[in-house]
Amino acid sequence: MSYEQDGLLLASGVQDSKAKDIERKTRLHEYRIAARREKRLRKSDEKKQRKLNATILRRMTRNPDKYNKNAERNRMRDINAERRKIQDAAIRQVHRLAAIHDPSGATFNVGPVVLQNDGSVVTTEALMKRQERAAAKAAVGPTPIGHTHVDHSKDISAMAPNEESHSQQKPKKPTKGQQKKEAALRPYNPPPKPQIPEGIAVPEGEQNWLELWDLPDDEIERRILRAKRRKATERKALRVKQQSGKTERREARDEKRKIYRDIKLIWKSIKEEQVRERTKLKAAEDEESKKIAVEINTAERKVALELCESLGFTVDNTSGTEDIKPRALGMRGKEVDFDAIQIGDRQGDVKPSKRKRVDLGEVADNARENLIPVRRDPKPTDVEDFIKLDIGQGQDHEALNYNHKLRRKLRRALDGAQVQKEMLVRQRAVEHLNSKGTDTPAELTTNARPINVRGMRILENGAMETAKQERVRARVELAEFNLASRVLRKQAKQCAIEAGLRKHAALTGRLPLNEKSVNANKYPLPPHIAASAAEIPELAALADAKRDIEETVPTEQAHQFSTESYDESEISAGTTSTSSVD
């Protein structure tokens, strides 16, 4: 066996081992995925079963509380937290009394207290700690703007191995909620019980927290349950209150949206009318610019022909002009005899020329002198030898209908042929000038067709508006339109809100609702809008309706239930917000 065969066998063995290794890793990976999936499903099934068992147990024992393995621990935590709240409230109450009667706090069994300028009471120890923190912060000084502190320890940890970098990382700072929870669960040493000397009483209307200092656990637990029931009752009362006025709020919301929608329809009609006027004006401007362009082109062509005629070139004496014939497009195979067409001065004055009848009485002189013999041929004349007229084939012949479309086509064809002849004359004149070495006049290089520039305006100084000036003008117009739209939307929203408030007040009995105001389209408009609304009939009707409503409501009552003193949250609560009207 040669060395080459040994190398091939060795390479094949290495490949087989690699393939087996890959297959083994794939199999183990699939096994891990399947085991992980099975474990997840098993835990999910166990959780469902525990939930079902707890539900069955609650139904059997008629106990509404869910099972909790830490119920006793949570009960003791709640009791300790409630006792701590009672003790803190009692100490704060005694501090307030000590600040009035004995700032040293000796008779109240508390430390010395200080009354702040804002009326708050703090202990001397807390005040000293606060001053120390302020002094330490002032000693460090403020950080200059744009300067940040660079921690080089992070660079060192990044350069270290992975294990060392993980060990040197600082623990994550807990959140405010976690810190509060840890402080509540931390072992708490109760402070010494304060006392209130004889002759000093708690202010009227304030609970004596010192009497609750030594409450047993069962009393505190009952206190916690009473607080829970009170909060549940308040939540239920709030839900009932929210549900009670839902119908009125919905009607007020619908009225608000209806008013805003009606005002938007008025805007839409005004905008559509403006668009129609603008379109009509633009069409008139385009038509006028087209006429001006045609007149300019006609004058330029006339000047060019006069110049060519001065050089000796005309349409009649230029070779090649007789070969240019008018050609009408879109005739669908119909031939047009342009020699039999009569052209007028106007653009659409194109009609067929009237055929003159032949006067048979006018006979030539030689015909009168010589007698023309007439021989009758007994043989019938063959149909094929008869004279054929190119007038169509029997019933298939269709005469041309000289309507406006055909006249426009024929006029366009005739004008196109005339322009081609004039351009040929110009070409001959330019060639003649070039042969003599003379410069070509600008009159001979003008365009043959009229150039109609649409959209460009003529400024006050007579110059044409440039593209940049047009863009600037469009941006300014858009900014003005957006500003006006923003003002209109704000005013319409205010109108809609006032209408909704008025509707809610009328439904809840805060505002009398008479027949006149019901039947009228009561669109309450603010004073600053009613002045500018007289020009629009719809908005004027809204102002009249508002005036009718104000006349029916007494002045004092209208002032009492004005929109300034009315709570808008009664409409927006439970419904869409005011911004949803837009």
FENRA-V142667 format. One record per residue. RES is the residue in one letter. SS is DSSP state (~ for helix, > for strand, _ for the rest). PHI is phi in whole degrees, 0 to 359 (none if undefined). OMEGA is omega in whole degrees, -180 to 180 (999 if undefined). Layout:
{{RES;SS;PHI;OMEGA} {RES;SS;PHI;OMEGA}}
//
This chain:
{{M;_;none;-175} {S;_;276;178} {Y;~;292;-180} {E;~;296;179} {Q;~;294;177} {D;~;298;179} {G;~;295;180} {L;~;293;179} {L;~;295;179} {L;~;294;179} {A;~;295;179} {S;~;295;177} {G;~;294;178} {V;~;295;179} {Q;~;294;179} {D;~;295;179} {S;~;294;177} {K;~;295;180} {A;~;295;178} {K;~;294;179} {D;~;297;179} {I;~;296;180} {E;~;296;180} {R;~;294;179} {K;~;296;178} {T;~;295;-180} {R;~;294;179} {L;~;294;179} {H;~;296;178} {E;~;295;179} {Y;~;295;179} {R;~;296;179} {I;~;297;-180} {A;~;294;179} {A;~;294;179} {R;~;294;179} {R;~;295;-180} {E;~;295;179} {K;~;294;179} {R;~;297;178} {L;~;295;-180} {R;~;294;179} {K;~;294;178} {S;~;296;178} {D;~;295;178} {E;~;296;179} {K;~;295;177} {K;~;298;-179} {Q;~;293;178} {R;~;296;178} {K;~;296;179} {L;~;294;178} {N;~;297;179} {A;~;295;178} {T;~;295;179} {I;~;296;-180} {L;~;295;179} {R;~;295;179} {R;~;290;-179} {M;~;288;-178} {T;~;269;-178} {R;_;55;179} {N;_;253;-176} {P;_;286;-178} {D;_;284;177} {K;_;285;179} {Y;_;287;178} {N;_;217;-176} {K;_;291;180} {N;_;251;-177} {A;~;296;-179} {E;~;294;179} {R;~;296;180} {N;~;294;179} {R;~;296;179} {M;~;293;178} {R;~;296;179} {D;~;297;180} {I;~;295;180} {N;~;295;179} {A;~;295;179} {E;~;293;178} {R;~;295;180} {R;~;293;177} {K;~;298;180} {I;~;298;-178} {Q;~;294;179} {D;~;296;179} {A;~;295;178} {A;~;294;-180} {I;~;294;178} {R;~;297;178} {Q;~;295;179} {V;~;293;177} {H;~;298;179} {R;~;294;178} {L;~;292;-180} {A;~;293;179} {A;~;296;180} {I;~;271;-171} {H;~;261;-176} {D;_;210;-179} {P;_;299;178} {S;_;289;178} {G;_;77;-176} {A;_;292;-178} {T;_;287;-179} {F;_;259;-179} {N;_;61;175} {V;_;225;179} {G;_;284;178} {P;_;296;-178} {V;>;237;-179} {V;>;228;178} {L;>;267;-178} {Q;_;281;-180} {N;_;292;-179} {D;_;277;179} {G;_;95;179} {S;_;279;-178} {V;>;242;178} {V;>;227;176} {T;>;281;180} {T;~;295;179} {E;~;297;179} {A;~;294;179} {L;~;293;178} {M;~;293;178} {K;~;298;-180} {R;~;295;179} {Q;~;292;178} {E;~;295;179} {R;~;296;179} {A;~;294;179} {A;~;292;179} {A;~;295;179} {K;~;292;178} {A;~;289;179} {A;~;293;179} {V;~;294;179} {G;_;85;-180} {P;_;287;178} {T;_;283;-180} {P;_;301;-180} {I;_;292;-179} {G;_;85;179} {H;_;253;179} {T;_;241;180} {H;_;283;-179} {V;_;257;179} {D;_;264;-177} {H;_;282;178} {S;~;295;178} {K;~;293;178} {D;~;294;180} {I;~;294;-180} {S;~;292;179} {A;~;288;179} {M;~;282;-179} {A;_;285;176} {P;_;298;-175} {N;~;296;-178} {E;~;296;-178} {E;~;292;-180} {S;~;295;178} {H;~;292;-179} {S;~;287;-178} {Q;~;274;-180} {Q;_;294;180} {K;_;283;178} {P;_;295;-178} {K;_;290;-179} {K;_;287;179} {P;_;291;180} {T;_;283;180} {K;~;296;179} {G;~;295;178} {Q;~;294;178} {Q;~;296;179} {K;~;295;-180} {K;~;292;178} {E;~;296;179} {A;~;295;179} {A;~;289;-178} {L;~;270;-179} {R;_;289;179} {P;_;304;-172} {Y;_;239;176} {N;_;266;-177} {P;_;296;180} {P;_;287;177} {P;_;298;-176} {K;_;289;177} {P;_;284;-180} {Q;_;216;178} {I;_;247;-178} {P;_;299;178} {E;_;291;-178} {G;_;93;178} {I;_;247;-177} {A;_;245;177} {V;_;287;179} {P;_;304;-179} {E;_;295;-180} {G;_;79;-180} {E;_;243;-178} {Q;_;285;178} {N;_;274;-178} {W;~;288;-179} {L;~;291;178} {E;~;289;-180} {L;~;267;-175} {W;_;295;-174} {D;_;257;178} {L;_;293;176} {P;_;288;-176} {D;~;295;-178} {D;~;294;177} {E;~;293;178} {I;~;295;178} {E;~;296;176} {R;~;296;177} {R;~;296;178} {I;~;296;180} {L;~;297;178} {R;~;298;178} {A;~;295;178} {K;~;296;179} {R;~;295;180} {R;~;295;178} {K;~;293;177} {A;~;297;178} {T;~;296;178} {E;~;295;178} {R;~;296;179} {K;~;295;179} {A;~;297;178} {L;~;295;178} {R;~;296;178} {V;~;296;178} {K;~;296;178} {Q;~;293;-179} {Q;~;285;-174} {S;~;293;-177} {G;_;258;-177} {K;~;294;-178} {T;~;297;180} {E;~;296;180} {R;~;294;179} {R;~;295;177} {E;~;296;177} {A;~;295;178} {R;~;296;179} {D;~;297;177} {E;~;296;178} {K;~;298;180} {R;~;292;-180} {K;~;296;180} {I;~;298;-179} {Y;~;295;179} {R;~;293;178} {D;~;296;179} {I;~;295;178} {K;~;294;176} {L;~;295;175} {I;~;298;176} {W;~;302;-177} {K;~;297;179} {S;~;296;178} {I;~;295;180} {K;~;294;179} {E;~;298;178} {E;~;296;177} {Q;~;296;179} {V;~;295;178} {R;~;297;178} {E;~;296;180} {R;~;294;179} {T;~;296;179} {K;~;297;180} {L;~;295;179} {K;~;294;178} {A;~;297;177} {A;~;295;178} {E;~;296;179} {D;~;296;179} {E;~;295;179} {E;~;293;178} {S;~;296;178} {K;~;294;178} {K;~;297;179} {I;~;297;179} {A;~;296;178} {V;~;294;179} {E;~;295;178} {I;~;296;-180} {N;~;294;178} {T;~;297;179} {A;~;295;179} {E;~;295;178} {R;~;296;180} {K;~;295;179} {V;~;295;-180} {A;~;295;178} {L;~;295;177} {E;~;296;178} {L;~;294;178} {C;~;295;179} {E;~;292;176} {S;~;294;177} {L;_;273;178} {G;_;98;-179} {F;_;244;176} {T;_;232;180} {V;_;291;-176} {D;_;281;-175} {N;_;263;180} {T;_;269;-180} {S;_;286;179} {G;_;102;-180} {T;_;287;-179} {E;_;288;178} {D;_;279;-180} {I;_;276;-179} {K;_;244;176} {P;_;292;-177} {R;_;226;-179} {A;_;274;-179} {L;_;264;176} {G;_;72;-179} {M;_;268;177} {R;_;56;175} {G;_;84;-180} {K;_;274;180} {E;_;271;-179} {V;_;238;177} {D;_;268;-177} {F;~;289;178} {D;~;288;-179} {A;~;262;-179} {I;>;249;179} {Q;>;258;-175} {I;>;252;178} {G;_;261;-179} {D;_;281;-178} {R;_;282;-175} {Q;_;293;-177} {G;_;263;-179} {D;_;274;178} {V;>;231;-179} {K;>;210;179} {P;>;289;180} {S;_;286;180} {K;_;287;180} {R;_;281;179} {K;_;279;178} {R;_;288;180} {V;_;273;179} {D;_;275;-178} {L;_;291;179} {G;_;287;179} {E;_;275;-178} {V;_;252;-179} {A;_;296;-177} {D;~;296;-179} {N;~;294;179} {A;~;286;180} {R;~;285;-177} {E;~;282;-175} {N;_;261;178} {L;_;271;-179} {I;_;267;-179} {P;_;288;179} {V;_;242;-180} {R;_;250;179} {R;_;272;180} {D;_;269;-179} {P;_;293;-179} {K;_;282;178} {P;_;292;-180} {T;_;282;180} {D;_;289;-178} {V;~;295;-177} {E;~;290;-178} {D;~;275;-179} {F;_;288;-179} {I;_;291;179} {K;_;263;177} {L;_;258;-179} {D;_;275;-180} {I;_;238;-180} {G;_;100;-178} {Q;_;245;172} {G;~;60;-177} {Q;~;288;-180} {D;~;285;-180} {H;_;289;-178} {E;_;230;180} {A;_;287;-179} {L;_;290;177} {N;_;263;-176} {Y;_;278;175} {N;_;272;-175} {H;~;293;179} {K;~;293;-179} {L;~;294;179} {R;~;298;178} {R;~;294;178} {K;~;297;-178} {L;~;294;179} {R;~;296;179} {R;~;295;179} {A;~;293;179} {L;~;294;178} {D;~;296;178} {G;~;297;178} {A;~;294;179} {Q;~;295;179} {V;~;295;178} {Q;~;298;178} {K;~;296;-180} {E;~;296;179} {M;~;292;176} {L;~;294;177} {V;~;296;177} {R;~;300;-179} {Q;~;297;178} {R;~;295;179} {A;~;293;179} {V;~;295;178} {E;~;297;178} {H;~;296;179} {L;~;291;179} {N;~;293;179} {S;~;294;178} {K;~;269;-180} {G;_;78;180} {T;_;264;179} {D;_;293;-179} {T;_;281;178} {P;_;294;-180} {A;~;292;-180} {E;~;295;-179} {L;~;273;-179} {T;~;252;178} {T;_;288;-178} {N;_;288;179} {A;_;278;-179} {R;_;252;177} {P;_;290;-180} {I;_;255;-179} {N;_;255;180} {V;_;264;-178} {R;_;269;175} {G;_;87;-179} {M;_;277;-178} {R;_;256;176} {I;>;260;-178} {L;_;285;-178} {E;_;295;179} {N;_;278;179} {G;_;93;180} {A;_;277;178} {M;>;281;-180} {E;_;287;180} {T;_;279;-180} {A;~;294;179} {K;~;294;177} {Q;~;297;177} {E;~;294;178} {R;~;296;179} {V;~;296;179} {R;~;297;179} {A;~;295;179} {R;~;294;179} {V;~;295;179} {E;~;297;179} {L;~;295;179} {A;~;296;178} {E;~;295;179} {F;~;295;179} {N;~;295;178} {L;~;296;178} {A;~;296;179} {S;~;295;179} {R;~;296;179} {V;~;295;180} {L;~;295;179} {R;~;296;178} {K;~;296;179} {Q;~;294;179} {A;~;295;178} {K;~;295;178} {Q;~;295;176} {C;~;299;-178} {A;~;295;-180} {I;~;295;179} {E;~;296;178} {A;~;295;178} {G;~;295;178} {L;~;296;179} {R;~;295;179} {K;~;295;180} {H;~;295;179} {A;~;294;179} {A;~;290;-179} {L;~;288;-179} {T;_;272;177} {G;_;86;179} {R;_;277;-178} {L;_;224;180} {P;_;293;-177} {L;_;239;-179} {N;_;265;-175} {E;~;292;-177} {K;~;294;-180} {S;~;285;179} {V;~;286;-176} {N;~;287;-178} {A;_;283;174} {N;_;281;-174} {K;_;277;177} {Y;_;251;-176} {P;_;292;-179} {L;_;248;174} {P;_;294;-178} {P;~;300;-177} {H;~;287;177} {I;~;264;-177} {A;~;297;-179} {A;_;292;-179} {S;_;271;-177} {A;_;267;-177} {A;_;291;-179} {E;_;286;-178} {I;_;261;-177} {P;~;301;-177} {E;~;295;180} {L;~;291;175} {A;~;295;176} {A;~;296;178} {L;~;295;-180} {A;~;294;178} {D;~;297;179} {A;~;296;178} {K;~;297;179} {R;~;295;178} {D;~;297;-180} {I;~;294;-179} {E;~;293;178} {E;~;289;-178} {T;~;281;-178} {V;_;262;177} {P;_;299;-175} {T;~;295;-179} {E;~;296;-178} {Q;~;290;178} {A;~;296;177} {H;~;292;-179} {Q;~;293;-178} {F;_;254;177} {S;_;287;-177} {T;_;291;179} {E;_;287;-178} {S;_;268;-178} {Y;_;273;-177} {D;_;273;-179} {E;_;290;-179} {S;~;295;179} {E;~;292;177} {I;~;270;-176} {S;~;284;-179} {A;_;291;178} {G;_;80;179} {T;_;237;-180} {T;_;289;-178} {S;_;286;-178} {T;~;294;-179} {S;~;292;-180} {S;~;286;179} {V;~;289;-175} {D;_;290;999}}
//
